[in-house]
Amino acid sequence: MLLSNLVNHFFRIEEGGRYNVIIRILVGGVFIWEGIIKFLFVNQGIGRFTKLGFMHPEMTASFIGGLEILGGTMLVLGILTKPLSFVFIIQMLVAMYLTKLPLLFGTSPLMPPQAPPIFGIWAVLHEIRSEYSQLLGCLFLYLSGPGHFAFDSVLKRRILTT
């Protein structure tokens, strides 16, 4: 009974979810390229996590970059969509807290924006747009499920028939 309830929760396929694939491609694609960028550019990977004060920035950058690449690919394909969406919601909240909230007070350890607004609420709102969009995209996928064109629907059928 518990397994069935968990499967139904994490693999729920909503009626009318034919177009959820568009949001999966959007959100997953952004995670994929942001993950790759963490490996290609030091200032976006190890350097960024060093400036933010992480104890092991090399491990953190590799872990987060790998999670974004693998998790983004899985979102695009519709594999474990709801659990990954939940993980990415947490990641976006942490990223917003660590990198955008300090802009409000002008205390960010990262490079300030290149042009005004540089600090304050308008700087936060401008700079947070990507994380905000990713957060809402992941929330949509978590609440609505992967849609019909997803490997999750195949996984659900296999798990419930065994």
C-alpha positions in Angstrom: 0.0 0.0 0.0 2.8 2.5 0.9 4.8 1.6 -2.2 1.7 2.1 -4.3 0.9 5.5 -2.7 4.5 6.6 -3.3 4.5 5.4 -6.9 1.2 7.2 -7.5 2.5 10.4 -6.0 5.9 10.5 -7.8 4.7 9.2 -11.1 1.3 10.8 -11.4 0.4 11.6 -15.0 -2.2 14.4 -15.1 -5.0 14.4 -17.7 -4.3 17.0 -20.4 -0.5 16.8 -19.8 0.3 16.4 -23.4 2.3 19.7 -23.5 4.3 19.2 -20.3 7.1 18.0 -22.5 7.6 21.7 -23.5 8.3 22.7 -19.9 10.5 19.6 -19.4 12.6 20.6 -22.4 12.8 24.2 -21.3 13.7 23.5 -17.6 15.9 20.5 -18.3 17.7 22.3 -21.2 18.7 25.2 -19.0 20.0 22.9 -16.2 22.0 20.9 -18.8 23.8 24.0 -20.2 24.3 25.6 -16.8 25.8 22.3 -15.6 28.2 22.2 -18.5 29.2 25.8 -18.0 30.3 24.9 -14.4 32.9 22.6 -15.9 34.0 24.9 -18.8 34.4 28.2 -16.9 36.2 28.4 -13.6 34.3 31.6 -12.7 31.0 29.8 -12.9 32.1 26.6 -11.2 35.0 26.3 -8.7 35.6 30.1 -8.6 31.9 30.9 -7.9 31.7 28.3 -5.1 35.0 29.6 -3.6 33.7 33.2 -3.5 30.5 32.0 -1.9 32.5 30.4 0.9 31.9 26.7 0.3 34.5 24.5 2.1 35.1 22.2 -0.8 34.4 24.3 -3.9 35.9 21.7 -6.3 33.6 18.9 -5.0 30.6 21.2 -4.8 31.0 22.6 -8.4 31.5 19.0 -9.7 28.5 17.7 -7.8 26.2 20.5 -8.7 27.4 20.6 -12.3 26.9 16.8 -12.6 23.5 16.9 -11.0 22.4 19.6 -13.4 23.6 17.8 -16.5 22.3 14.4 -15.5 19.1 15.7 -13.8 18.4 18.1 -16.7 18.8 15.3 -19.2 16.4 13.1 -17.1 13.9 15.9 -16.9 13.9 16.3 -20.7 13.3 12.6 -21.1 10.7 12.5 -18.4 12.6 10.2 -16.0 11.9 10.7 -12.3 10.4 14.1 -13.1 8.7 14.8 -9.8 11.6 13.8 -7.5 14.1 15.7 -9.6 11.8 18.7 -9.7 11.7 18.7 -5.9 15.5 18.5 -5.7 15.9 21.4 -8.2 13.3 23.5 -6.3 15.5 23.2 -3.3 18.6 24.0 -5.4 17.0 27.1 -6.9 15.9 28.4 -3.4 19.4 27.9 -2.1 20.9 29.6 -5.2 18.6 32.6 -4.8 19.3 32.9 -1.1 23.1 32.7 -1.6 23.6 34.7 -4.8 20.7 37.1 -5.2 19.6 38.1 -1.7 23.0 39.7 -1.0 22.4 42.0 -3.9 19.6 43.6 -1.9 22.1 44.9 0.6 25.1 45.3 -1.7 27.0 42.5 0.2 27.4 39.9 -2.6 30.9 38.3 -2.8 30.3 37.8 -6.5 30.9 40.4 -9.2 28.2 43.0 -9.2 26.0 43.4 -12.3 27.8 45.2 -15.2 25.2 48.0 -15.4 22.6 49.6 -13.1 20.8 48.5 -11.1 23.8 47.2 -9.2 22.2 46.6 -5.7 18.8 46.9 -4.2 15.5 45.4 -5.0 15.6 46.2 -8.8 19.1 44.5 -9.0 17.7 41.4 -7.2 14.6 41.3 -9.5 16.7 41.7 -12.6 19.4 39.2 -11.7 17.0 36.5 -10.2 15.0 36.0 -13.4 16.7 32.8 -14.4 16.4 31.1 -11.0 12.8 32.4 -10.6 11.8 30.9 -14.0 13.6 27.6 -13.2 11.9 27.5 -9.8 8.5 28.0 -11.2 9.1 25.5 -14.1 10.2 22.9 -11.5 7.2 23.6 -9.3 4.9 23.2 -12.3 6.5 19.8 -13.1 6.4 18.7 -9.5 2.7 19.6 -9.2 1.5 18.4 -12.6 3.9 15.5 -13.3 5.9 14.8 -16.4 3.0 14.6 -18.9 2.1 11.8 -21.3 5.3 11.8 -23.4 7.6 10.7 -20.6 9.5 7.6 -19.6 7.9 8.1 -16.1 4.6 6.9 -17.6 6.3 3.7 -18.7 8.1 3.3 -15.3 4.8 3.7 -13.5 3.1 1.0 -15.5 6.0 -1.4 -15.0 6.2 -0.8 -11.2 2.5 -1.2 -10.6 2.2 -4.4 -12.7 5.1 -6.1 -10.9 
